[in-house]
Amino acid sequence: MNRARWMILLAAMAVGCATEPADDGTDETTTGSETETDTETDVEVVREGPATADVGARAVAEMAPTEGNSASGTVVFRQGDDSLQVSVSLTGLEAGSVHGFHVHETGDCSAPDGTSAGGHYNPEGHTHALPDERPRHAGDMGNVTADDEGNVEATLEFDNISLGGDNPVEDRGLILHASPDDGGQPTGNAGARIACGVIAMDGETMAVPTADPAPAAAPPARRSVTAEEESAADDEEEMAP
């Protein structure tokens, strides 16, 4: 009888120890189904400054005539430390003619009249003006003038546009107009669009599609074992020491 009482007492003590919660050292406050942990978090605040132009970058716009016109050529953009240099080389114009020359919003020359390039590039929301005035559209590059043979060879420089920095012009449209830009509102009274190009970073290439992987080689076919070969193998096993 005494042995049975001791056994019952020991069993009760074991159950009591198993049901006592363990102390894992974590200081948590639980409310309903949510657990709150008292921790401190350092938050780093990053303040963004002006975008930095990619010094030394180069972009090119190949100018093609719009429907019914003959002006064409190449315009090269080179990013310097503080300004963007624009080298203009055009042909197919009337001798001594003056033409408005602007960066437009969209890099799309698919429309026959060039209107797919959209309006003047104007991310800052300014009114139109000539390059010697501020503020103005970012795309306001003024005029270019043809020589006696109807060609343009000119180098312009701007500090309000860039390649990869503030007011970036890559992937924008570039328009040569039929008439001079007189600085009037809203876009300089420069008339029809006689040539259009897209400003593309030099050296850009189309992605080469990845070829489908070759199918895995099929494992060599297994030859069926003849009855004679099975019998010979059995004989060798029996003869083995």
C-alpha positions, 0 to 999 in steps of 0.5 A: 500500500505504501508503495502505491501511494509513493507511485501516485505522489511521484506521478503528480509531481511529474505532471506539475513540472511539465505544465510550468511554462519555461522562461526563455528570457524574452520580454514580450507583451501579448494582447489578443493574437498580437505580440509586441516586442520592445525594440528600437530601430535606427531609420536612415533618411536618404535625401536625393540631390540633383541627378548627375549627368554621365560625363563623356556619354554620347548620343546620336540622332539620325535626322530623316526628312518628313513627307515632301521634304529633303532635309536630313543629317546627323546630330551628335550630343556629347556630355561635358562636365557642366553642359551638353554639346550638340554638333549639327550636320544637315543637308538638303536645305535652301541656301541661307535658310534659318530653321527652328530646332527643338527637342520634343517630348516623344522619341517617335518619328513614325508620323509622315509629318513628324507630329508623333514626336509630340510637343516641345520637351518641357519637364519644368513647365516653363514658357517658350523662349530662345536660348539666351532667355530664361526660363524656357522649355528644356527643348528650346535650342533656338535656330540653325542656319544653312550655308550657301549650299544648303548645309548646316555645320554648327556646334551648340552648347546648353547647360539646361539639358543633359544625358543621364542627368537633369532634363535628360534628352535621351530617347526624346524626339529631335525636330527641324522646323521649316521656319525660324523660331522667333521666340513667340508663344506658345512654340516660336512660330517655327512652322511645319516639321521638315526633319525628325530624329530620335536621340539614342545613346551611342552604342546601344544594341538590340538584345539578342534573343537567347536560343532554346537549349538543345535537348538532352542526349538520350541515354544509350539503348540497353541490349536485351540479355539472351538466355545463353548469356544468362546461363553463362553468368549463372555458371560463372557465379557457381564456379566462383570460390 
